[in-house]
């Protein structure tokens, strides 16, 4: 393509189909980049969690709660 001022300052009009395809491609690229960043973050967090020593916590027992009788108002 020859670089002329017309090519830079007067771009051809895009059809509605071309605009939709360009928008779709851009959206897919953004979503793919976000998914890749999310997976990378997940892998990093998983590696950090696996590097921590395992701590076994004793099971908590539930205590039965006794209710106080509500005062009777006559």
C-alpha positions, 0 to 999 in steps of 0.5 A: 500500500502506498502511503498517501495522505488520502489513505491516512486522513480519509479512511474508507467507510466500513460496512455494518457487517465489517464493524460488527466483525471488528467489534466481535473480534476485539471483544473476544480478544479482551475476554481471552486476555482476561481469562488468561490473566485470571488463570495465571492469578489462580495458578499463582495463588494455588502455588502459594497455598500449596507452599504453605505448611498444612495446619490441621485444625481440631473440629469445633463442637457445637454447644447447645444453647439454652434459652431463657424463658421470656417473662410473661406480661399480663 
